[in-house]
Amino acid sequence: MKIKVSKDAAQELEEAAEWYEKEQRGLGSRLILSFEHAVKLLEEPNPPLMPVQGEAAKLGAKKLILHRFPFSIITIDLHQVIIIVALAHHSRKPGYWKPRLAP
């Protein structure tokens, strides 16, 4: 499956990695590695995605929780490509990414 990372999600990853790197040297790099590992999982035939709740689920949004970090990768499957629409922190602004699902 082809994976596309939206500009918003890429920016969220960059900002989070910078923050973690300031907190502890090397931690930002580990976040990026965790994200890259998750993307590889998304490329598999049956990725370990979970449905999100509410209206976003009706639009086909799903999530993959990052290992060792409080983030979920929010995706939408457009048949030939999975779009990563957000790297959403578990404790901040719930659902802020939902407008990104609109066609």
N, C-alpha and C positions, 0 to 999 in steps of 0.2 A: 504494500500500500504506500502511496506517495504521501509525504507529510509536508505541510506548509506551515511555517510559523508566522503569524501576523506581526505587523510592525509593533502593535501594542504589546503583545506577549514578549517579543524580543526586547523591548524597552524595559518591561517589568523584570525580566531576567537580568538584564544588565544592571539595573538599579539595585536589585536585591543582592546580586553578587558583589557589587561595590560596597554595600552596607556590611555584608558578612565579612568581607575582606578587611574592613576597618575594625571590626570587632575582634577578629582573630586571623592572623596571617594564614593563608591557605584555605580558609573556610569558604571564601567566595569561589575558589576553583573547585572545591568539592560540590558546591551547589550546582555549578555548571556541569560537572561530571554526572551528577544525579539526574539533571535535566536531560542530558544526552543519552543516558541509559534508558530513561523513560521514553524518549523518542524512538529508540531501537525497539522497545516493547510495542510501541504503537505500529511499527512496521510489520509485526508478526500477523499471521492470518487471523488469530482470535485474541486481540489485545485485551489485557485485564482492566477494561473500563467499567466504571460504575455509573448508573444514571444519576443525574442531578435531580433535585426536587423542584416541584412547582411547574410554572409555565415553561421554563427553559427545557424541561424534559420533553414537553410536547414538540419542541422544535428540534429534538434530537441531540441536545447537549449531553455530554458525558464527561466524566472526570477520571483522572489517574492521579493518585496521591504519590507525591515524591517520597522516596526513602530518606529518612533522617532529617527532613526539613518540613516545616509547617506550611507546605504549599500543595495545591492541586493544579494539575494541568487541565484546563477546560478545553474540550474539543467539540467539534461538530463534523460529522461525516457527510461529505458531499459525493458519495459513491466511489469516485476514482481518486479522491484525495481527502485526507483528514486535515482539517484546519485547526491549529492550536490558536484559540482566540484569547487566552489569558493564562497567566501564571498567578493564580489567586492565593493570597495568604489566608490561612484558616481563621485568623482573628481580626481581619480588617475588612471593612466595607463589604459585607456579604452581598453577593449578587450584582456588584457594580458592573460586571462584565456582560450582563444580560442584553443591553442594547447592541452589543457587537454581534449578536446572533441574527439580527434582522438582515434579510437578503439585500 
